[in-house]
Structures are given as C-alpha cells and as structure tokens.
C-alpha cells in the first residue's frame, strides 16, 4: 500500500522536494529518494512502504535497548524496509539496505496485535518501531502511534535520529520513549562511514529529551570511534543536557561491508569508565561476559536491576527511589 508523504513540497517540472530528513532529496517523477521508499509518481510523493512490515516480534524492552523504561516488560516491535543512512557496519542491512519481503499490517491491526498480547497475559506495554529506520516509515508510525495512544499503549522509536526538525516535533506528542543511535561524535565518521552528518542527530537528541524518555546507544567500532577523547566529548555533551540520560556502549562485530575485528573488551570497559565521570548510568551491550548491564544507584552503588541477558530481576527502586539511600532514580516503571 502507498500513502502520500506528509512532509514534502512540489517543485518545478514535477520534482518533489522531500522534507522528512536532512537529505532534503529532490526526487524527479518516476524516481525514489536516497531511502529507497519515497517515490515520485506524477509529481506526488508517496511512501511506498506504508504498512509494509519486514518483521515483527514481542521483544523484551531491554532489547531496544531501553533499561530505564518499564524494565522487565515486553513490547511489540515492528520494522519495515529502507534507511536514510548507509552505515558500513549495519546490523540489519538485509531490510535497511536491500529488498526484503514484507507483510501488510494496517495501523489498526498493529494496535490490535499489541492489545492481544496484553489479553494473553503478556506484560506488553505498547509498540516499538525498530529494526530499520522508523523515520523512513514516518507516515505509518505517525498514524499507528496516534491509535496506540488512544488505546492506552506506549510508543517507542529506536532510531538513528536523522530526521528534520518539523517532522520530529510533529510526532513527539505521541512518543513515550526513544533510543537514539549517536553513531560517533565526529562529522568525519558520519560522512565516511554512514553517509550522513552528526549535527542533525545531536539536534534530535536535544529536542527529544525534553519531550519523552530518551536513551542513547553508541556502537564502538574498533579504531574508528572508540578513542578516549571522542568518548569524553560525547559524555560531556550528554551530561550538559542531562547527566541522567542512560548511555549504552554496544560491542561491534563484523557485519555488512565492514570486517574490522570485534571491539576489544578493554576498550568497552575504558569507554564506560570515562563516560561514568560525567553520566550517572552507563551500560555495555553485546558483551554479557563483562557483566555491565545492571542498574546501580549512582549515589550508594546498590544494585537495583539485575540483568542476565534480557532477564531482569527488579530489586528496586520502589517508588522511584533507591531502597538503600533514598536517592531518586531516573526510571519509568
């Protein structure tokens, strides 16, 4: 199914000027934008992936990863095809960068699927738009999120944050949480490795954290974005917004077009140590052997959420405070 794109303008000679993301693609009739899913048909720009779902599953919310938003609960996760970046290390390149089979799921069907999980006894808090880039599914996410909110469900975006300011502000009233990939903290990395820019992503974080729960993920790619100086600048920037924003360092493994060796454990631990000088909650993902996924009180160090993989044992915080010292914990439960 197709749906007309919400944010675009019509130019001369039938050219459609897409406004959804910072690329601002000028798309001629019969052509598609960089994302591969916005097509100009006779001067009208359509989202060709509307409702086209490449995969869906009931996931632990920690898998997003979200560690401070309904820990131990589940969320119905849906993804589509297409992306507006070209990351050489893409973990979901089959759906983000290539053609992939899809199944049509209407916004109402998506909401009903989530409600059915609740009716079956699963602790499903809502819908997560994930796997590929949800802002390239903008029209569908917008329509579905409105219905989900009406049904009392939560909406989560797992995104690269590469979106224009107007579409972001338009959808934020319906979004409860976001995990935003800050893929590096240099423009050079974004240009050479992702075919994008850092500044629009920073702007997304700076806007979003004031409107919904936000957590950040940075995949540390061996030798490219894992240096101490870069980690320090990332942590300082985040702490300048809010030191309670959780930061997840994720271990890189070779994938797609990149064959660098996996991130050394020593590098991950060093990055965590550096970031914790500025931030209250820092985690390591894709490396369970490091046991760096538990949530501790930043004041007294008491273990509050004990995680083993996606299994979570809630030891606190009752009423949003640490049971040991009474410190307020930045968590949504």
QUIZIHU-V480266 format. One record per pair of residues at least 4 apart in sequence whose ideal C-beta (glycine too) atoms are under 6 Angstrom apart, sorted by the first residue. I is the first residue (numbers start at 0). J is the second residue. Records with the same first field share a line. If there is no record, write none. Layout:
I->J ; J
//
This chain:
0->49 ; 50 ; 103
1->45 ; 47 ; 49
2->46 ; 49 ; 138
3->45
4->37 ; 44 ; 46
5->138
6->18 ; 19 ; 166
7->15 ; 16 ; 17 ; 18 ; 44
8->16
9->42
10->14 ; 16
13->28 ; 42
14->25 ; 27
15->26 ; 39 ; 44
16->25
17->24 ; 32 ; 37
18->163
19->137 ; 166
20->83 ; 161 ; 162 ; 163
21->163 ; 199
22->33
24->32 ; 33
26->30 ; 32 ; 39
28->39 ; 41
30->39
31->35 ; 38
32->37
33->83
34->81 ; 83 ; 135
35->81
36->47 ; 48 ; 81 ; 135
37->44 ; 46
38->45 ; 47
39->44
40->45
46->138
48->79 ; 80 ; 81
49->138 ; 139
50->103 ; 104 ; 105 ; 139
51->79 ; 101
52->77 ; 101 ; 102 ; 104
53->78 ; 79 ; 80 ; 94 ; 99 ; 101
54->78 ; 130
55->77
56->76
57->73 ; 75 ; 116
58->62 ; 74 ; 76
59->73 ; 309
60->65 ; 69 ; 72 ; 74
61->309
62->309
63->157 ; 178
64->247 ; 284
65->176 ; 178 ; 214
66->245
67->245 ; 330
68->176 ; 212 ; 331
69->124
70->304 ; 311
71->311 ; 313
72->122 ; 124
73->121 ; 122 ; 123
74->124 ; 125 ; 127
75->112 ; 113 ; 116 ; 123 ; 126
76->127 ; 129
78->129 ; 130 ; 131
79->131 ; 136
80->94 ; 99
81->135
82->95 ; 131 ; 132
83->135 ; 161
84->159 ; 161 ; 193 ; 195
85->194
86->193
87->192 ; 256 ; 257
88->220 ; 254 ; 257
89->95 ; 255
90->254
91->95 ; 130 ; 131
92->96 ; 255
93->97 ; 99
94->99 ; 131
95->131
104->108 ; 109
106->142 ; 143 ; 146
109->143
110->146 ; 147 ; 150
113->123 ; 126 ; 152
116->121 ; 123
117->123
124->153
125->147 ; 152 ; 153 ; 154
126->147 ; 154
127->155
128->133 ; 140 ; 156
129->157
132->159
133->140 ; 156 ; 158
134->158 ; 162
136->140
139->143
140->144
141->170
144->154 ; 173
145->173
147->152 ; 154
148->173
153->175
154->173 ; 174 ; 175
155->176
156->174 ; 177
157->178
158->179
159->180
160->179 ; 200 ; 203
161->195 ; 199 ; 200
162->166 ; 167 ; 203
171->210
174->211
175->211
176->211 ; 212
177->207 ; 213
178->214 ; 216
179->204 ; 215
180->216
181->200 ; 215 ; 217
182->193
183->188 ; 224
184->229 ; 232 ; 233
186->197
187->191
188->192 ; 224
189->193 ; 195 ; 196 ; 197
203->207
207->213
208->213 ; 240
212->331
213->244
214->245
215->246
216->247 ; 249
217->248
218->249 ; 251
219->225 ; 248 ; 251 ; 262
220->224 ; 251
221->259 ; 260 ; 262
225->266
227->273
230->270 ; 273
231->273
234->274 ; 277 ; 278
235->277
237->244
238->242 ; 277 ; 278
242->278 ; 279
243->279 ; 329
245->280
246->274 ; 278 ; 281
247->282 ; 284
248->267 ; 270 ; 283
249->284 ; 285
250->262 ; 267 ; 285 ; 286
251->262
252->261
253->258
262->266 ; 267
267->283 ; 286
271->281 ; 283
274->278 ; 281
275->281
279->297
282->292
283->289 ; 291
292->306
293->302 ; 305 ; 306
294->303 ; 304
295->300 ; 302
296->301 ; 303 ; 321 ; 326
298->324 ; 326
299->323 ; 324
301->321 ; 323
302->314
303->314 ; 315 ; 316
304->311 ; 313
305->312
306->311
315->322
316->320 ; 321 ; 328
317->322
319->328
320->325 ; 327
321->326 ; 328
//
